[in-house]
Every structure is written in structure tokens, then in C-alpha cells.
Amino acid sequence: MTSQLLALSIDATAPERLARFWSALLGWEPEEGGAGTVLVPGDDTGFLLRFLPVKEPKDGQNRAHFDLTSSSPDEQRRTVARALELGGRHTDVGQRPEETHVVLADPEGNEFCVIAAGNTFLADCGFVGALAGDGTREVGYFWSRALDWPLVWDQDEETAIRSPRGGPKLTWGGPPLMPRSGRDRVRFELVAGEGEELDAEVGRLLSLGATRGRTTAAEPGWVDLLDPDGNEFRVRADRGKQAGT
């Protein structure tokens, strides 16, 4: 069995505050556990959100962000108003005035978009429509094989994959890529398939194009890797019950 996407981890100087923001905005229930605050999805998103404590504030634009969907113009306005009420803010990532999505940042500056109603690409997705990433076609192919999720878009060097069980799409916009500044604050956390030896799964990911990453030893049992674009992720062995998967 291939790895499963267990969680999206986000570094935060105030993880509990950031978890409260996303819990209220997404309607996900919090669950304290491990080295960070965990949110469990209340829909078909299929992976947890983990907020991990760090001392360094965010510096530079993230290479991945959520696209939140809207069923009507009123719902888009309500989502934006709710995010601002909870401590979010408008932010400029170079969007053009004629674009219909609204770009916001959470209380720690992590970017996300509230997409206008009528977006056909995200039409069958839930409120969390996509995790939109900066990345090459090669990295989209890598994650399709790593997670065994089919490609649902492959055009003009842009790729997208989606779990067969539904949930949000994972997308990559193709070159040119943003310059990298410091450690990735948004990262995938994988769990090896049930009964799969961790070393065997790490070997499979390496054969697909991953490379060894910088081991932080913050939590035992994890192996740190880099995908073909140099994005950090980590994998651990299955531990039985996996909330949110």
C-alpha cells in the first residue's frame, strides 16, 4: 500500500491562536495531540491540520495555500467578512484588479484565497476546494505516484491530483517558481500504508524522485524527505488508528 496524506502541518509562533482561527473559519474541531495543535476535518477533506510551534515569524510568501470555495457572491462576501472578523487580513501577492478571487492572510500571514462562485475547476469540491501549490509538472507527477491519486489536470505544465475518495484537489501552477526563502512553513505529513515497513516506503518514495531531507529530530519516528522541487515533507510508520483519514 502507498502512503496516505495524514496531515498538513503549518509552523506558527502562536499555534493555539492560529488553530482557533482555522477552526472557526473551517468549522473543524480542535484536538490537542503531539507537538502541536490538531484540527480534525468536519467534511471530506481527508487530512488533519497540525500547527507546530516555532520561534521564527513567517518571512516570504508560502509555496502552498488553501483555495476556499463559494456557492454564491453573498457566500464569498460572508467568508471574507468572517475571516477578517477572526483576525485575518487582505494581502497582496500580485493579483490583478480584475481577478474575482479575494486574497487574504491568516493571523500569522499565511496566504489563502476565497474563490468566486461559478469556478468550474472546483465545482465538485467542498469548502476547502484546493491546496494550490507553486510547483513543476514533475512534482505533480511525483505526488500522483506517491499517494496513488489520479491526475485530474495536466495542461500547460499545470497539474492537479485528487484522492479517489474526493476532498480537495492538490494543484501545482508550473514554472517559473518562486524563490525559496528559508524552511517551508507548510508541509505534508504522510503515514505509510497499513502493514508497510517504514524503510520500504521511504525506499519507494526515493525511487520516485524524493531525496533525503534535513532531520530535525523534533519528533521521533519521522523520516524527513524532499520532493523533486525541494519541498519538505515527512513520513512515519502506521500507528493503527488515524484520525481524519
MARTOR-723598 format. One record per residue: residue in one letter; x, y, z of N, C-alpha, C, CB in turn. Coordinates in steps of 0.001 Angstrom, whole numbers, padded with zeros to 6 digits, always signed. Last residue first. Glycine has a CB too. Example, Ala and Ser with C-alpha at 12.3 -4.5 7.8 and 13.67 -1.06 7.14 Angstrom:
residues 2
S+012850-002250+007080+013670-001060+007140+012900+000030+007870+014084-000598+005725;A+013190-005690+007800+012300-004500+007800+013200-003300+007800+011308-004473+009046;
END
This chain:
residues 245
T-008548+010224+008333-008173+009606+007067-009149+008530+006711-006766+009040+007127;G-009122+011296+010859-009249+012169+009697-008846+011544+008389-008450+013372+009902;A-006859+009383+012785-008000+010301+012728-007958+011086+011430-008001+011262+013942;Q-005976+006262+012675-005541+007503+012048-006747+008418+011903-004871+007235+010667;K-004861+003501+014547-005951+004437+014281-005404+005754+013763-006787+004671+015545;G-001724+002451+013684-003077+001992+013978-004088+003041+013598-003220+001637+015449;R+000474+003766+012811+000355+003511+014251-001046+003052+014619+000714+004762+015046;D+002737+003455+010111+001361+003403+010587+001340+003066+012070+000541+002373+009785;A+005713+005505+010133+005024+004233+010035+003599+004360+010536+005766+003158+010816;R+005992+008675+008419+006204+007785+009554+005447+006493+009308+005753+008448+010884;V+007476+011367+006613+006667+010154+006626+006996+009358+007881+006911+009302+005347;R+007445+014743+005353+007950+013670+006183+006960+012531+006249+008263+014176+007573;F+008790+017333+003224+007689+016541+003753+008282+015442+004615+006801+015950+002608;E+009770+020290+001506+009942+019368+002620+008647+018610+002923+010411+020125+003861;N+010531+020637-001890+009577+020897-000817+009722+019838+000270+008130+020922-001363;G+012100+020165-004111+012772+020586-002884+011837+020940-001756+013636+021743-003164;D+010846+019086-006252+011013+020541-006271+011727+021066-005026+009662+021212-006400;P+010678+016347-005572+011579+016774-006657+011771+018278-006791+011068+016254-007943;D+010610+016546-001898+010072+016115-003186+010956+016655-004315+008601+016596-003361;L+012531+015328+000805+012250+016448-000095+011649+015888-001374+013544+017281-000398;L+012032+014089+004194+012361+013947+002786+012064+015250+002052+011578+012779+002158;D+012493+012609+007341+012346+013848+006583+012843+013658+005157+013108+014997+007267;V+010690+010358+009205+011798+010462+008261+011536+011682+007393+011949+009157+007390;W+009774+009956+012669+009564+010559+011352+010839+010492+010522+009097+012019+011492;G+010505+009021+015150+009673+008178+014311+009406+008717+012925+008400+007950+014977;P+010391+011883+017340+010951+010607+016903+009969+009847+016026+011341+009757+018106;E+010492+015232+016558+009594+014158+016967+010176+012846+016464+008142+014382+016422;A+012777+016592+015917+011818+017218+016820+010842+016188+017368+011059+018337+016104;A+014747+015858+014162+014632+015071+015399+013684+015722+016405+016010+014888+016036;T+015290+016874+011700+015237+017820+012810+015174+017129+014159+014051+018729+012655;T+017077+016132+008869+016421+015533+010019+016479+016497+011199+017074+014181+010382;R+016547+017302+005767+017275+017631+006986+016509+017067+008175+017473+019171+007128;G+015968+014595+003397+015889+015961+003897+016729+016155+005134+014463+016331+004190;R+016661+012701+000474+016718+012823+001925+016705+014290+002330+017969+012124+002480;T+014268+012926-002221+015635+012875-001695+015577+013041-000179+016539+013981-002346;A+012074+011409-004674+012341+012137-003432+013822+012035-003076+011467+011589-002274;G+011685+009761-006866+012305+011064-007082+012500+011903-005848+011509+011822-008027;L+010917+007188-006504+010035+008028-007312+010613+009411-007572+008698+008163-006635;S+012756+006177-004754+012800+005677-006134+011936+006510-007065+012350+004224-006183;L+011899+007425-002419+013184+007813-003000+013280+007361-004459+014346+007216-002181;L+009541+005994-002018+009474+007427-002288+010775+007941-002894+009159+008192-001006;R+010641+003432-001517+009750+003645-002662+009680+005122-003029+008343+003112-002356;G+012087+003920+000850+012780+003494-000365+011938+003703-001610+013170+002040-000258;V+009965+004486+002559+010947+005532+002265+011713+005184+000992+011928+005718+003452;E+008812+001946+002570+008075+003061+001988+009002+004230+001681+006959+003508+002927;A+010828+000458+003815+010397+000092+002469+009662+001245+001808+009505-001149+002508;D+010973+001696+006311+012143+001726+005426+011761+001404+003987+013205+000738+005914;L+008398+001083+007361+008777+002463+007067+009954+002515+006097+009126+003206+008359;E+006392-001520+006049+007581-001131+006793+008013+000264+006367+008724-002146+006578;E+002872-001645+006174+004063-001351+005375+005219-000944+006275+003770-000239+004350;G+000555-001880+007599+001407-003053+007500+002692-002832+006727+000655-004149+006872;E-000932+000680+005780-001107-000280+006865-000262-001526+006611-002592-000661+007018;G+001464+002999+004393+000283+002157+004315+000257+001114+005418+000215+001484+002971;A+002851+005709+006294+002993+004550+005427+001724+003709+005463+004209+003707+005842;V+001744+008992+006216+001848+007789+007021+001912+006615+006051+000641+007651+008028;L+003015+012360+005868+002490+011109+005339+002596+010008+006376+003230+010708+004065;E+002542+015728+005776+002933+014638+006662+002231+013377+006168+002569+014952+008166;F+003635+018596+003954+002863+017362+004014+003441+016433+005072+002840+016667+002642;R+003793+022005+005170+004420+020749+004743+003429+019584+004825+005662+020448+005606;V+004678+025291+005437+003526+024428+005154+004068+023147+004534+002478+025137+004198;R+007074+026500+005633+006208+026556+006824+004953+025703+006661+005808+028004+007117;D+010281+025578+004582+008861+025580+004261+008041+025596+005542+008492+024358+003397;R+012993+027707+005543+012296+026437+005627+010828+026599+005235+012412+025860+007040;G+014192+030252+003228+014108+029545+004499+013326+028250+004398+013482+030426+005535;S+012772+030882+000365+013365+031659+001460+013156+030900+002764+012741+033095+001544;R+012987+030401-003108+012790+029789-001800+013494+030628-000739+013315+028329-001786;P+011208+032147-005648+012460+031864-004934+012167+031320-003550+013331+033130-004831;M+008629+030414-007456+009036+031475-006546+010396+031133-005945+007979+031684-005432;L+009053+029239-010814+008811+029018-009401+009271+030222-008586+009520+027747-008929;P+007310+029904-013920+008501+029976-013053+008133+029824-011586+009239+031304-013263;P+006131+026410-013859+007148+027457-013755+006613+028786-014275+008414+027056-014529;G+003041+025251-012192+004064+025266-013216+005055+026407-013038+003427+025355-014565;G+001149+025042-010146+000927+026003-011217+001968+026060-012300+000808+027308-010650;W-000557+022322-008790+000746+022969-008958+000696+023795-010237+001913+021914-009007;T-002913+021103-006326-002575+021666-007628-001182+022292-007605-003620+022709-008047;L-005101+018851-005035-003757+019372-004841-003280+019827-006203-002787+018303-004206;K-008549+019257-004191-007515+018964-005175-006180+019511-004673-007878+019568-006563;P-010374+017928-001354-009769+018993-002155-008786+018458-003186-009067+019984-001253;G-012660+015085-001736-011910+016082-000988-011273+017106-001904-010849+015416-000146;G-012448+011683-002953-012951+013049-003007-012083+013990-002198-014380+013106-002508;R-011272+009257-003073-012356+009395-002098-012977+010791-002126-011839+009091-000698;P-009133+009528-004769-010324+008834-005284-011520+008940-004346-010006+007372-005526;S-007743+012805-004431-007975+011491-003864-009185+010840-004526-008175+011585-002346;R-006241+014399-007207-007303+014365-006211-007482+012942-005721-008626+014916-006788;I-004030+016797-008761-004410+015445-008400-005521+015521-007362-003192+014639-007865;A-002834+018790-011437-003665+018665-010241-003972+017196-010029-004978+019500-010365;T-000558+021012-013148-001078+019689-012808-001957+019771-011569+000073+018692-012582;E+000734+022826-015869-000040+022854-014637-000620+021464-014387-001168+023926-014709;E+001834+022625-018370+002733+022437-017221+002040+022613-015873+003883+023404-017314;D-000443+022601-020014+000424+023784-019986+001313+023798-018742-000422+025063-020037;Q-002058+020191-018008-002117+021058-019180-001218+022269-018975-003567+021502-019460;D-003727+018165-016330-002349+018120-016815-002301+018891-018118-001843+016645-017007;W-005825+017010-013796-005485+018127-014680-004025+018017-015045-005785+019501-014012;V-005980+014815-012319-007269+015329-012803-007073+016562-013680-008192+015668-011620;L-004204+011911-011677-004142+013255-012228-005529+013646-012723-003095+013343-013375;P-005078+009961-008751-005016+010202-010194-004845+011679-010538-006267+009671-010857;W-002913+008966-006190-004059+009801-006526-003986+010105-008028-004078+011128-005665;D-000817+007707-004889-001713+006928-005738-003030+007669-005942-001970+005540-005126;L+001077+009185-003658-000177+008998-002926-001146+008070-003649-000840+010335-002692;A+003169+009032-005551+003452+008828-004129+002188+008494-003351+004111+010067-003538;R+002001+009647-008014+002504+008295-007779+002705+008020-006294+003813+008083-008526;S+001303+012330-007510+000298+011398-008005+000729+009957-007744+000052+011619-009506;W+003741+013406-006826+002746+013243-005776+001589+012348-006224+002215+014601-005346;F+005046+013320-009388+005603+012628-008218+004524+012373-007175+006750+013449-007599;Y+003436+014956-010951+003539+013533-011279+004067+012747-010083+004453+013322-012504;G+003984+017390-009657+002622+016874-009713+002596+015389-010019+001820+017626-010749;V+006688+017613-010188+006278+017399-008801+004827+016932-008726+006462+018684-007984;E+006697+018012-012970+007344+016831-012409+006865+016552-010988+008858+017003-012423;R+005561+020504-013246+004803+019333-013695+005379+018059-013080+004815+019236-015238;T+006377+022400-010256+006561+021964-011626+005618+020820-011973+008000+021544-011853;G+004699+024853-008152+005464+023653-008444+005455+023281-009909+004943+022517-007645;D+002898+026055-005608+003856+026531-006589+004744+025338-006920+004695+027770-006054;G-000458+024848-005001+000977+024922-004763+001736+025526-005928+001515+023557-004471;A-003425+024839-003281-002777+025294-004503-001301+025531-004237-003446+026576-005039;L-005649+022748-002296-004392+023241-001760-003550+023557-002984-003683+022190-000784;A-009139+023423-002759-007822+023000-003238-006745+023470-002275-007550+023546-004656;G-011515+023824-001331-011543+023339-002701-010226+022792-003184-011971+024419-003600;V-013095+023579+001386-011666+023577+001063-011552+022966-000331-010804+022767+002140;F-015808+023030+000749-015393+024384+001114-013889+024558+000929-015788+024694+002567;G-015453+020542-001904-016096+021142-000745-015598+022552-000488-015867+020289+000476;C-015888+020185-005489-015099+020123-004254-015877+020784-003111-013714+020817-004446;D-016997+020511-007941-017433+019346-007172-016643+019167-005885-017314+018101-008013;A-015795+022894-008900-017249+022796-008765-017697+021642-007892-017873+022660-010113;L-013310+023815-009462-013550+023374-008088-015025+023067-007833-013069+024435-007108;F-013561+024529-012128-012480+023615-011748-012711+023035-010356-011129+024338-011797;T-015565+026445-012246-015862+025088-012703-014794+024086-012272-016001+025069-014212;N-016759+028791-010171-015480+028228-010587-015682+026761-010963-014412+028373-009461;G-019048+029927-009133-019028+029603-010556-017714+029061-011060-019374+030796-011334;A-017893+032419-006789-018855+031399-007215-018727+031156-008717-020302+031826-006857;A-014376+032962-006144-015722+033412-006501-016597+032234-006898-015664+034435-007643;I-012440+031888-003347-012726+031829-004775-014171+032258-005038-012474+030406-005322;V-010218+033172-001302-011647+032878-001295-012109+033021-002741-012456+033841-000311;C-006985+031966-000462-007869+032649-001393-009313+032232-001148-007462+032355-002844;F-004267+032704+001790-005306+031821+001278-006240+032644+000409-006083+031121+002435;E-001054+032897+003424-001994+033314+002398-003074+032248+002157-001247+033614+001098;N-000162+033587+006674-000285+032523+005682-001399+032863+004698-000560+031162+006366;G+000026+035448+008733+000451+035853+007395+000383+034770+006345+001822+036357+007454;E-001057+034778+011103+000400+034663+011007+000915+034960+009612+000840+033282+011419;P-003839+035093+010729-003142+035953+011694-001613+035836+011681-003632+035640+013061;D-003988+034712+007071-004427+034408+008433-003612+035229+009431-004289+032889+008733;A-004856+036730+004293-003816+036076+005092-004384+035827+006476-002507+036941+005165;L-006421+036659+001022-006345+037012+002423-005146+036334+003064-007635+036629+003150;V-007772+037563-001998-006573+037022-001355-006485+037572+000066-005286+037377-002169;V-010535+036607-003802-010057+037535-002778-008892+036877-002054-011199+037924-001775;H-011192+036368-007354-010940+035784-006039-010375+036849-005094-009965+034582-006152;T-011352+037763-009729-012557+037688-008900-012324+037031-007547-013625+036938-009632;E-009270+040256-011217-009472+038890-010740-010589+038850-009695-008162+038322-010150;E-008751+042875-011855-009906+042241-012492-010163+040813-012001-009712+042228-013985;P-006376+043537-010503-007652+044101-010038-008866+043398-010620-007720+045564-010382;R-004254+040647-009911-004703+041763-010754-006068+042265-010290-004768+041333-012240;Q-001914+039862-007304-003174+039625-008019-003596+040873-008793-004288+039206-007031;G+000345+040004-005766+000475+040330-007178-000782+040080-007985+001589+039554-007764;V-000444+039556-003270+000544+038615-003801+000735+038839-005296+000113+037157-003528;D-001495+041304-000543-001188+041472-001967-000102+040472-002359-000733+042939-002279;T-004263+040767+001693-002834+040783+001393-002636+040814-000113-002121+039556+002013;H-006495+041375+004431-006222+041365+002996-004705+041392+002779-006912+042580+002285;R-006560+039189+007315-006388+040500+006680-006248+040306+005169-005141+041249+007263;G-007994+037706+010331-007315+037698+009043-007194+039102+008470-008053+036798+008066;G-009531+037737+012599-008139+038180+012711-007349+038078+011429-007452+037395+013756;L-012209+037273+012374-011435+036331+013197-009967+036731+013338-011521+034940+012602;E-013045+039173+010555-013527+039263+011933-012695+038400+012879-014993+038846+012004;L-011919+038136+008238-011425+039411+008768-011833+039580+010228-011957+040590+007929;A-013487+035823+007944-012037+035711+008101-011450+036991+008694-011375+035403+006749;R-016028+036980+007600-015764+036114+008752-014267+035995+008998-016380+034720+008537;A-015688+038321+005164-016007+039078+006374-015702+038265+007628-017479+039499+006367;V-015225+036110+003468-014201+037157+003623-014448+037930+004912-014202+038126+002402;T-017671+034782+003754-016418+034113+004127-015312+035134+004353-015994+033106+003041;R-019460+036708+002758-019556+036262+004152-018276+035591+004609-020728+035306+004326;R-018656+036887+000086-018536+038065+000948-018600+037667+002427-019648+039085+000622;Q-019287+034276-000730-017918+034750-000810-017712+035949+000105-017561+035111-002249;E-022061+034342-000363-021249+033449+000460-019777+033857+000418-021411+031994-000008;D-022791+036219-002319-023045+036510-000905-022194+035615-000008-024539+036326-000575;P-022116+034854-004693-021387+036071-004309-021589+036423-002838-021827+037242-005180;S-022047+031295-003939-022730+032499-004405-021874+033707-004052-024158+032622-003780;S-020446+029318-003046-021578+028902-003862-022344+030095-004427-022510+028030-003048;S-016917+029148-002937-018140+029908-002655-019240+029412-003582-017911+031449-002835;T-013910+027701-001443-014917+027880-002488-016111+028689-001989-015389+026524-003002;L-010520+028454-000889-011830+028189-000301-012908+028552-001319-012024+028987+001027;D-007420+027251-001306-008456+027926-002067-009794+027509-001466-008373+027579-003603;F-004483+027495+000708-005829+026981+000501-006607+027881-000450-006567+026856+001838;H-001124+027240-000615-002179+027950+000109-003523+027290-000184-002209+029457-000284;A+002431+027151-000853+001143+026466-000960+000114+027216-000128+001254+024982-000497;R+004639+028627-000368+004589+027960-001664+003312+027145-001848+005795+027063-001829;N+004285+031868+001178+004243+030416+001202+004151+029851-000213+003064+029933+002045;Q+006513+034623+000943+005240+034011+000565+005329+032495+000640+004829+034446-000847;G+008386+035825+003826+008182+035471+002429+006862+034749+002213+009321+034611+001940;D+008453+034593+006884+009253+035503+006071+009109+035068+004616+010762+035510+006522;K+006935+034247+010083+006904+033968+008643+007683+035036+007883+005446+033899+008127;P+009141+034181+012952+007932+034595+012233+008046+034279+010745+007675+036097+012433;E+010520+031547+014876+010730+032499+013798+009408+032881+013141+011688+031922+012761;K+009827+029577+016676+010148+030910+017190+010187+031958+016081+011485+030881+017916;V+007020+027323+016445+008352+027779+016026+008576+029170+016598+008496+027784+014458;P+004765+024622+016863+005376+025846+017406+006779+026088+016857+005434+025771+018925;L+002426+023657+014387+003626+023317+015137+004326+024580+015607+004574+022463+014288;F-000635+022422+013747+000054+023697+013922+001211+023470+014881-000916+024811+014453;R-002166+020419+011354-001354+020442+012572-000572+021749+012608-000387+019211+012637;L-005113+019155+010045-004237+020330+010093-003496+020296+011417-005047+021672+009930;L-005659+015961+008382-005656+016853+009529-004909+018138+009211-005033+016164+010739;F-007616+015002+005522-006353+015100+006251-006489+016129+007363-005189+015475+005299;G-010202+014948+004434-009429+013719+004495-008073+013805+005162-009243+013226+003159;T-012442+016452+003576-011085+016893+003252-010085+015758+003389-010675+018055+004147;D-015145+016086+003923-014403+015018+003252-012968+015408+002920-015116+014619+001988;D-015505+017516+007216-016040+017234+005882-015195+016130+005254-016044+018524+004981;G-014229+018343+009418-015638+018023+009593-016316+017723+008273-016350+019156+010287;P-010909+017381+010310-011882+017889+009335-013299+017446+009653-011512+017432+007939;V-009356+018446+013236-009897+017283+012540-010974+017762+011577-010470+016231+013547;L-006353+020008+014135-007750+020177+013757-008175+018978+012918-007967+021510+012977;V-003988+020225+016752-004513+019470+015622-005978+019825+015397-004352+017953+015856;T-001034+021740+017830-002476+021714+017911-003026+021126+016621-003045+023127+018169;G+001920+019872+018788+001198+020931+018099-000284+020770+018283+001539+020946+016626;A+003124+017300+019133+003862+018548+019292+003162+019663+018536+005313+018393+018803;G+000283+015446+020329+001645+015525+019813+002278+016877+020073+001658+015236+018336;G-002804+017234+020519-002058+015981+020430-000680+016213+019856-002810+014965+019582;E-006107+018386+020767-004726+018549+021187-004011+017212+021079-004646+019103+022629;E-008263+019257+018344-007872+018106+019138-006405+018277+019500-008120+016764+018370;P-011084+021145+017144-009691+021006+017588-009475+019740+018400-009278+022214+018411;E-013152+020705+014267-013000+020597+015711-011528+020451+016095-013808+019410+016245;W-013895+023124+011732-013267+021876+012147-013058+021882+013656-011924+021665+011412;G-014814+025397+010479-015781+024594+011213-015239+023240+011618-017012+024411+010394;L-013147+027174+009233-013482+025949+008510-014589+025145+009177-012257+025091+008371;L-013024+029285+011107-013284+029573+009695-013763+028330+008947-012024+030129+009029;A-012502+028064+013569-013706+028874+013417-014047+029109+011947-013533+030209+014130;S-010076+026781+012942-011211+026012+013451-012516+026776+013231-011022+025694+014949;W-008459+028917+012258-008849+027974+011222-010004+027086+011670-007665+027119+010824;F-008286+030241+014817-008713+030941+013607-009250+029949+012571-007542+031755+013013;R-007283+028227+016478-008613+028788+016745-009162+029510+015515-008557+029757+017942;A-004744+027871+015362-005718+026777+015301-007131+027288+015551-005366+025686+016322;L-003591+030289+016072-003815+030006+014661-004812+028863+014488-002493+029667+013969;R-003494+029991+018869-004273+031086+018270-004579+030787+016811-003515+032424+018387;E-001769+027800+019034-003138+027689+019550-004030+028783+018967-003143+027768+021090;P+000678+028728+017868-000127+027674+017231-001554+027574+017745+000540+026357+017420;A+002354+031208+017305+001275+031071+018292+000300+030015+017773+000541+032452+018547;T+004091+030784+015286+004654+031314+016529+003638+031245+017660+005125+032759+016332;A+003911+027851+013308+003243+029035+013865+003951+029482+015124+001757+028746+014163;D+003771+025729+010443+004535+026324+011536+003851+027602+012013+005987+026619+011093;I+001581+023210+009661+001841+024636+009457+002593+025161+010668+000513+025435+009231;S+000957+020172+007930+001483+020866+009103+001849+022295+008730+002712+020123+009680;L-001560+018163+007029-000830+019322+006539-000353+020060+007778-001720+020245+005599;A-001619+014578+007290-001831+015932+007805-001087+016942+006951-001377+016037+009269;L-001598+012164+005781-002144+012197+007136-002508+013607+007571-001152+011603+008111;L-001884+010699+002894-001672+012066+003379-002375+012190+004722-002206+013140+002354;Q-000394+007460+002845-001584+008299+002910-001174+009689+003386-002661+007679+003852;S+001656+005446+000683+001458+006366+001801+000112+007058+001693+002583+007405+001853;T+000408+002302-000664+001147+003545-000710+000866+004379+000535+000794+004330-001973;M+000835-001198+000000+000000+000000+000000+000872+001251+000000-000946+000004+001217;
END
